[in-house]
Amino acid sequence: MLVNVLDDIHGQNSAVVGTSFRFYENALLPYQSDEFVAGIGSNAEQTLAVGSPSVANSVLCHPSISNWSKASGKPFAQKGERCKRLSASLTLYLVELLNRAYAGEQLSALPESKPSLEAQNCQSCHGVSETMATASSVKTDMECTVCHSGHFN
């Protein structure tokens, strides 16, 4: 929402959002470096409450928390500090992306600004304005196979 409230930064807001999604899906989060922890005004004791960082494999909250729970061995109910740090991690990355876009870097040229080739193939039939045959119209910029296994399952 924040990116879409801003003026379209050199026509790159869509690439900023896409690159943010890829980062959230694929990065080991939340950040836990000493510099990051100090920068957000936290401490080592709270880092222990977070447990292990994990890869979300999705832009959706519930699979992200499930993967974190599995990696850290902590129950969903203990997600509070992890979610705070995840938000801070994403905010830091988003600010970096916005600065790069304002500086004129062509983020849309980066491979990480687009979903995987598999998801792009899905979008060829499940488009925003056009679909193939009876395929449903979908507007998304996330990996399809997190929730969907394909046509023939």
C-alpha positions in Angstrom: 0.0 0.0 0.0 2.8 2.4 0.9 4.4 2.1 -2.5 1.1 2.6 -4.3 0.5 5.8 -2.3 3.7 7.3 -3.7 4.0 8.9 -7.1 5.2 6.3 -9.6 8.9 6.5 -9.1 10.3 6.6 -12.7 7.5 4.2 -13.6 8.9 1.5 -11.2 6.4 1.1 -8.4 5.3 -2.2 -9.8 8.9 -3.4 -9.9 9.4 -2.2 -6.3 6.4 -4.2 -5.2 7.4 -7.3 -7.2 11.0 -7.2 -5.9 9.7 -6.8 -2.3 7.5 -9.8 -2.8 10.4 -11.9 -4.1 12.5 -10.8 -1.1 9.8 -11.8 1.4 9.3 -15.1 -0.3 13.0 -16.1 -0.6 15.1 -14.3 2.1 16.0 -15.8 5.4 14.0 -13.5 7.7 13.8 -11.8 10.1 17.3 -10.2 10.1 19.2 -11.0 13.2 22.6 -9.3 12.8 23.9 -7.4 15.8 23.8 -4.2 13.8 20.1 -4.7 12.8 19.1 -5.7 16.4 20.8 -2.6 17.8 19.3 -0.5 15.0 15.7 -1.4 15.9 16.4 -0.9 19.6 16.2 -4.5 20.6 18.6 -6.9 22.4 20.0 -10.4 22.4 17.4 -11.7 24.9 14.6 -10.7 22.5 16.5 -12.4 19.6 16.2 -15.7 21.6 12.4 -15.2 21.7 12.4 -15.0 17.9 14.2 -18.2 17.4 15.5 -19.2 14.0 14.9 -17.1 10.9 13.2 -18.9 8.0 12.2 -18.6 4.4 8.5 -17.9 3.9 8.2 -19.4 0.4 5.1 -17.2 0.1 3.9 -13.6 0.5 1.0 -14.8 2.6 1.2 -14.5 6.4 0.1 -18.0 7.5 2.6 -20.0 5.4 5.3 -17.6 6.5 4.5 -18.2 10.2 4.1 -21.9 9.7 7.6 -22.1 8.1 9.0 -20.0 10.9 7.3 -22.2 13.5 8.8 -25.3 12.0 12.3 -23.8 11.7 12.3 -22.3 15.2 10.4 -25.0 17.0 8.1 -22.3 18.5 4.3 -22.3 18.5 2.3 -19.8 16.5 1.3 -18.0 19.8 4.9 -16.9 20.2 5.1 -15.1 16.9 4.9 -11.5 18.3 8.6 -10.5 18.4 9.3 -12.4 15.2 6.5 -10.5 13.3 7.8 -7.1 14.7 11.3 -7.9 13.4 10.0 -9.2 10.1 8.2 -5.9 9.6 11.3 -4.0 10.4 13.4 -6.2 8.1 10.9 -5.6 5.2 10.8 -1.9 5.9 14.6 -1.7 5.7 14.6 -3.6 2.4 11.7 -1.5 1.0 13.5 1.8 1.9 16.6 0.4 0.1 14.5 -0.4 -3.0 12.8 3.0 -3.0 16.2 4.7 -2.8 17.5 2.6 -5.7 14.4 3.4 -7.7 14.7 7.2 -7.0 18.4 7.0 -8.0 17.2 5.7 -11.4 18.2 2.0 -11.1 15.9 -0.1 -13.4 14.5 -2.5 -10.9 12.2 -4.0 -13.5 15.3 -5.4 -15.3 16.2 -7.4 -12.2 15.2 -11.1 -12.3 14.0 -10.8 -8.7 11.4 -8.2 -9.7 9.3 -11.0 -11.4 7.8 -14.3 -10.1 9.4 -17.6 -11.2 9.1 -18.7 -14.8 6.6 -21.3 -13.6 4.3 -18.6 -12.1 4.8 -16.4 -15.2 3.6 -19.4 -17.3 0.5 -19.5 -15.1 -0.1 -15.8 -15.8 -0.1 -16.4 -19.6 -3.5 -18.1 -19.2 -4.7 -16.6 -15.9 -4.2 -12.9 -16.8 -5.6 -9.7 -15.4 -7.4 -8.5 -18.6 -7.3 -11.6 -20.7 -7.6 -15.3 -20.0 -7.3 -18.5 -22.1 -10.5 -20.5 -22.6 -12.2 -20.9 -19.3 -9.2 -20.0 -17.1 -10.1 -17.6 -14.3 -8.7 -14.1 -14.3 -6.1 -13.6 -11.5 -4.2 -10.5 -10.4 -1.3 -11.6 -8.3 2.4 -11.3 -8.1 3.2 -14.3 -6.0 4.2 -17.9 -6.6 1.2 -20.0 -7.6 2.5 -23.4 -6.5 2.6 -22.4 -2.8 -1.2 -23.1 -2.7 -1.9 -24.7 -6.1 -0.4 -27.9 -7.4 -1.3 -27.4 -11.1 -4.0 -28.2 -13.5 -4.1 -31.9 -13.3 -4.2 -32.6 -9.6 
